[in-house]
Amino acid sequence: MPTTRRDFITRMLTLAGYTLTFAFSKTALANWIAEDYRRQTIDSSLKQLFPEQVLLATNKIHLKLPRIAENGSVVPITITSTIENADTIYILSEKNPVPLVAKFSLNPALETYIGARFKMQETCDVIVVLRADNQYYQARQKVKVTLGGCGG
């Protein structure tokens, strides 16, 4: 189908506008995510991620972690929960240079089950925080690391 020069220019400008919008939104998203994953202490990380929130201890979050991790560069974790409407799970390692290990967004209608592997620098608590119905629940487990995985 023949197009005029004016149609061609209009389509190219529209395409350029969409491209710039997409590029800038990706950059903003990357900066937002980078703010969560930066070097800081566990206390400042918790304050940043959960400002003015009470993290309720619960036994409804089940962690499957090794008690002793022979190599801190590969620590497996499995998280299951019976808490209804869970929509976000955070995994934090207390003594890592970057405490936030992972953040998962979940469909609240599905059963909560996550399996992952992550790095730990040294022996410390692994903290899992689950958000459901705007309430925050936490579970902790200590893992002994014999060989560090974060450059140690």
C-alpha positions as CSV (number, residue, x, y, z in Angstrom):
1,M,0.0,0.0,0.0
2,P,1.6,3.3,-1.0
3,T,2.3,5.8,1.8
4,T,3.0,9.5,1.5
5,R,6.1,11.2,2.8
6,R,3.9,12.8,5.5
7,D,2.6,9.4,6.7
8,F,6.1,8.0,6.8
9,I,7.4,10.9,8.9
10,T,4.5,10.7,11.3
11,R,5.0,7.0,11.8
12,M,8.7,7.4,12.3
13,L,8.2,10.2,14.9
14,T,5.6,8.1,16.7
15,L,8.0,5.1,16.7
16,A,10.8,7.3,18.1
17,G,8.5,8.6,20.8
18,Y,7.6,5.1,21.9
19,T,11.2,4.1,21.9
20,L,12.3,7.0,24.0
21,T,9.5,6.5,26.5
22,F,10.3,2.8,26.8
23,A,14.1,3.5,27.2
24,F,13.5,6.1,29.9
25,S,11.1,4.0,31.8
26,K,13.6,1.1,31.8
27,T,16.3,3.4,33.2
28,A,14.0,4.6,35.9
29,L,13.0,1.1,36.8
30,A,16.7,0.0,36.9
31,N,17.6,2.9,39.3
32,W,14.6,2.0,41.5
33,I,15.7,-1.6,41.7
34,A,19.4,-0.7,42.2
35,E,18.3,1.3,45.3
36,D,17.1,-1.9,47.0
37,Y,20.2,-3.9,46.0
38,R,23.0,-1.7,47.3
39,R,25.7,-2.1,50.0
40,Q,24.2,-1.4,53.4
41,T,23.7,-2.9,56.8
42,I,20.8,-5.3,57.5
43,D,19.1,-2.6,59.8
44,S,19.2,0.1,57.1
45,S,18.0,-2.4,54.5
46,L,15.0,-3.5,56.7
47,K,14.2,0.2,57.3
48,Q,14.3,1.0,53.6
49,L,12.3,-2.0,52.5
50,F,9.7,-2.0,55.3
51,P,9.4,1.6,56.6
52,E,7.2,1.8,59.7
53,Q,6.1,-1.9,59.3
54,V,6.0,-4.5,62.1
55,L,7.5,-7.8,60.9
56,L,5.4,-10.4,62.7
57,A,7.2,-13.7,63.6
58,T,5.2,-16.7,62.4
59,N,5.5,-20.5,62.1
60,K,3.4,-20.5,59.0
61,I,6.5,-19.8,56.8
62,H,8.5,-23.0,56.3
63,L,12.2,-22.7,55.4
64,K,14.2,-25.6,54.1
65,L,17.8,-24.5,54.5
66,P,21.0,-26.4,55.3
67,R,22.1,-25.9,58.9
68,I,25.7,-26.0,57.6
69,A,26.5,-24.8,54.2
70,E,29.9,-26.2,53.1
71,N,30.2,-23.6,50.4
72,G,28.6,-20.1,50.8
73,S,28.5,-19.5,47.1
74,V,25.7,-22.0,46.6
75,V,23.1,-22.1,49.5
76,P,19.8,-23.7,48.5
77,I,16.6,-22.5,50.0
78,T,13.0,-23.7,49.6
79,I,10.2,-21.5,51.0
80,T,6.6,-22.7,51.5
81,S,3.8,-21.0,53.4
82,T,0.2,-21.6,54.4
83,I,-0.5,-17.8,54.8
84,E,-3.3,-16.9,52.4
85,N,-3.0,-14.1,49.7
86,A,0.8,-13.9,49.8
87,D,1.9,-11.5,47.1
88,T,5.6,-10.8,47.8
89,I,8.5,-12.7,49.4
90,Y,11.9,-11.1,50.3
91,I,15.0,-13.1,51.2
92,L,17.7,-11.4,53.2
93,S,21.1,-12.5,54.5
94,E,22.0,-10.7,57.6
95,K,25.8,-10.3,57.0
96,N,26.0,-10.1,53.3
97,P,27.4,-6.8,51.9
98,V,24.0,-6.5,50.1
99,P,21.5,-7.9,52.5
100,L,18.6,-8.2,50.1
101,V,19.2,-11.5,48.2
102,A,16.0,-11.7,46.2
103,K,12.5,-10.3,45.9
104,F,9.7,-12.4,44.4
105,S,6.3,-11.2,43.3
106,L,3.6,-13.8,43.5
107,N,0.1,-14.3,42.3
108,P,-2.0,-14.3,45.6
109,A,-4.3,-17.0,44.2
110,L,-1.5,-19.6,43.9
111,E,0.1,-21.7,46.6
112,T,3.3,-20.2,48.0
113,Y,6.4,-22.2,46.9
114,I,9.8,-20.8,46.0
115,G,13.1,-22.6,45.4
116,A,16.3,-20.7,44.8
117,R,20.1,-20.7,45.4
118,F,22.0,-17.7,46.7
119,K,25.3,-16.6,48.2
120,M,26.2,-16.1,51.8
121,Q,29.4,-14.3,53.0
122,E,29.5,-15.8,56.5
123,T,27.5,-17.5,59.2
124,C,24.3,-15.6,60.0
125,D,20.6,-15.6,60.0
126,V,18.6,-15.9,56.8
127,I,15.5,-13.8,57.0
128,V,12.4,-14.4,54.9
129,V,9.7,-11.8,54.9
130,L,6.3,-12.5,53.3
131,R,3.7,-9.9,52.5
132,A,0.0,-10.9,52.5
133,D,-2.9,-8.5,52.8
134,N,-0.6,-5.6,53.7
135,Q,0.8,-7.5,56.7
136,Y,4.4,-8.5,56.9
137,Y,5.4,-11.9,58.4
138,Q,9.0,-13.1,59.0
139,A,10.8,-16.4,59.6
140,R,14.5,-16.7,60.4
141,Q,17.0,-19.5,60.4
142,K,20.7,-19.5,61.2
143,V,23.0,-21.0,58.6
144,K,26.7,-21.8,59.4
145,V,28.9,-21.1,56.4
146,T,32.3,-22.9,56.3
147,L,33.6,-21.3,53.1
148,G,32.3,-17.8,52.3
149,G,30.7,-17.1,48.9
150,C,30.7,-13.3,48.6
151,G,34.4,-12.9,47.8
152,G,35.6,-14.6,51.0
